[in-house]
Amino acid sequence: MKPILLDLPVPIITPRLILRPPQIGDGVVVNEAILESFAVLNEFMPWAKEKPSVEESEEFARQAAANWILKNNDEPYLPLFMFDKETNQFIGGTGYHHYDWNVPSIETGYWIRNSYAGKGFMTEAVNAITQYAFKQLGVKRITITCDIDNIRSKKIPERLGFILEGTLKGNRRKPLTNEISDTLIYSRYDLNNLPELVVTWKNHNE
Ligand SMILES: CC(C)(COP(=O)(O)OP(=O)(O)OC[C@H]1O[C@@H](n2cnc3c(N)ncnc32)[C@H](O)[C@@H]1OP(=O)(O)O)[C@@H](O)C(=O)NCCC(=O)NCCS
């Protein structure tokens, strides 16, 4: 099937979160969260070299919203914005990138705003999108890559039972210092032993 014809039902709902594609008008809240968390993002996220303006964050939201229709396999791929189910506050971003619909396989990444860190929200979100990837997208493989020194990031796949497949030596630079670093590759090939979490989306347990 042509990727543009894939139906991807959203939102994805977990006990504490709503995950949905970016929409027109999200720029303001996303920008606020990026600025709040800039020091942390700047250390590991290549896209966070400079503080974005509200207009740049809005541009990202609109391009991402369009790509949920087009499914182009390039920036900004298929991001999902995370919202606190109780307060509707914007919490952070995750989603899918570098998909290969032929295998099919997919990668994911994530960031969380400072005020919501350390409460397990991102682990919950990645659990949810892992379930969605296998059950809805039908992937055979999902991958998380991170800098070897990104301790908080690597704890997420470890907590969720991903396998450390390998270390790519000296294949990246740290965005902040430009030092050469190593990449860890974590993968899952099925949902076996994923920590239990009730996750729903349209036509799936609803
Ligand atoms: C990577 C990043 C998302 C991790 O955020 P995080 O807040 O540590 O992750 P979670 O939201 O899953 O929270 C996990 C923490 O909450 C704690 N926690 C509290 N309640 C919890 C619950 N109900 N379930 C799971 N964990 C819980 C965990 O013990 C853990 O703390 P610990 O690591 O001190 O043990 C964050 O550091 C970040 O945005 N970094 C910048 C961007 C980045 O590097 N992204 C990754 C690129 S590869």
The ligand as an SDF file (V2000), in Angstrom:
LIG
                    3D

 48 50  0  0  0  0  0  0  0  0999 V2000
   14.9510   11.5030   27.8570 C   0  0  0  0  0  0  0  0  0  0  0  0
   13.8380   12.1170   28.7070 C   0  0  0  0  0  0  0  0  0  0  0  0
   12.5420   12.1540   27.9120 C   0  0  0  0  0  0  0  0  0  0  0  0
   13.6350   11.2190   29.9360 C   0  0  0  0  0  0  0  0  0  0  0  0
   12.6790   11.8410   30.7760 O   0  0  0  0  0  0  0  0  0  0  0  0
   12.2920   11.1910   32.1780 P   0  0  0  0  0  0  0  0  0  0  0  0
   11.4110   12.1610   32.8640 O   0  0  0  0  0  0  0  0  0  0  0  0
   13.5040   10.7070   32.8660 O   0  0  0  0  0  0  0  0  0  0  0  0
   11.4550    9.8960   31.7510 O   0  0  0  0  0  0  0  0  0  0  0  0
   10.0550    9.4570   32.3180 P   0  0  0  0  0  0  0  0  0  0  0  0
    9.0560   10.5560   32.0940 O   0  0  0  0  0  0  0  0  0  0  0  0
    9.7480    8.1440   31.7650 O   0  0  0  0  0  0  0  0  0  0  0  0
   10.3040    9.3690   33.8940 O   0  0  0  0  0  0  0  0  0  0  0  0
   11.1380    8.3490   34.4170 C   0  0  0  0  0  0  0  0  0  0  0  0
   11.4940    8.7060   35.8430 C   0  0  0  0  0  0  0  0  0  0  0  0
   10.2900    8.8820   36.5860 O   0  0  0  0  0  0  0  0  0  0  0  0
   10.2770    7.9620   37.6850 C   0  0  0  0  0  0  0  0  0  0  0  0
    8.8640    7.5750   37.8390 N   0  0  0  0  0  0  0  0  0  0  0  0
    8.0000    8.1560   38.7140 C   0  0  0  0  0  0  0  0  0  0  0  0
    6.7780    7.6250   38.5660 N   0  0  0  0  0  0  0  0  0  0  0  0
    6.8660    6.7020   37.5740 C   0  0  0  0  0  0  0  0  0  0  0  0
    5.9190    5.8300   36.9640 C   0  0  0  0  0  0  0  0  0  0  0  0
    4.6350    5.8280   37.3390 N   0  0  0  0  0  0  0  0  0  0  0  0
    6.3320    5.0180   35.9640 N   0  0  0  0  0  0  0  0  0  0  0  0
    7.6260    5.0090   35.5580 C   0  0  0  0  0  0  0  0  0  0  0  0
    8.5700    5.8290   36.1030 N   0  0  0  0  0  0  0  0  0  0  0  0
    8.1910    6.6680   37.1080 C   0  0  0  0  0  0  0  0  0  0  0  0
   11.2150    6.8450   37.2830 C   0  0  0  0  0  0  0  0  0  0  0  0
   11.7250    6.1810   38.4110 O   0  0  0  0  0  0  0  0  0  0  0  0
   12.2760    7.6140   36.5440 C   0  0  0  0  0  0  0  0  0  0  0  0
   13.1590    8.2570   37.4020 O   0  0  0  0  0  0  0  0  0  0  0  0
   14.6820    7.6990   37.5560 P   0  0  0  0  0  0  0  0  0  0  0  0
   15.2850    7.6760   36.1720 O   0  0  0  0  0  0  0  0  0  0  0  0
   15.3050    8.7010   38.4680 O   0  0  0  0  0  0  0  0  0  0  0  0
   14.5330    6.3270   38.1180 O   0  0  0  0  0  0  0  0  0  0  0  0
   14.2100   13.5410   29.1820 C   0  0  0  0  0  0  0  0  0  0  0  0
   15.3740   13.4700   29.9650 O   0  0  0  0  0  0  0  0  0  0  0  0
   14.4330   14.5100   28.0310 C   0  0  0  0  0  0  0  0  0  0  0  0
   13.4800   15.0400   27.4650 O   0  0  0  0  0  0  0  0  0  0  0  0
   15.7230   14.7480   27.6660 N   0  0  0  0  0  0  0  0  0  0  0  0
   16.0560   15.6760   26.5770 C   0  0  0  0  0  0  0  0  0  0  0  0
   15.6980   15.1290   25.2200 C   0  0  0  0  0  0  0  0  0  0  0  0
   16.3770   13.7980   24.9690 C   0  0  0  0  0  0  0  0  0  0  0  0
   17.5240   13.5920   25.3230 O   0  0  0  0  0  0  0  0  0  0  0  0
   15.6340   12.8880   24.3160 N   0  0  0  0  0  0  0  0  0  0  0  0
   16.1240   11.5910   23.9550 C   0  0  0  0  0  0  0  0  0  0  0  0
   16.8950   11.6330   22.7040 C   0  0  0  0  0  0  0  0  0  0  0  0
   17.4930   10.0120   22.2710 S   0  0  0  0  0  0  0  0  0  0  0  0
  1  2  1  0
  2  3  1  0
  2  4  1  0
  2 36  1  0
  4  5  1  0
  5  6  1  0
  6  7  2  0
  6  8  1  0
  6  9  1  0
  9 10  1  0
 10 11  2  0
 10 12  1  0
 10 13  1  0
 13 14  1  0
 14 15  1  0
 15 16  1  0
 15 30  1  0
 16 17  1  0
 17 18  1  0
 17 28  1  0
 18 19  1  0
 18 27  1  0
 19 20  2  0
 20 21  1  0
 21 22  1  0
 21 27  2  0
 22 23  1  0
 22 24  2  0
 24 25  1  0
 25 26  2  0
 26 27  1  0
 28 29  1  0
 28 30  1  0
 30 31  1  0
 31 32  1  0
 32 33  2  0
 32 34  1  0
 32 35  1  0
 36 37  1  0
 36 38  1  0
 38 39  2  0
 38 40  1  0
 40 41  1  0
 41 42  1  0
 42 43  1  0
 43 44  2  0
 43 45  1  0
 45 46  1  0
 46 47  1  0
 47 48  1  0
M  END
$$$$
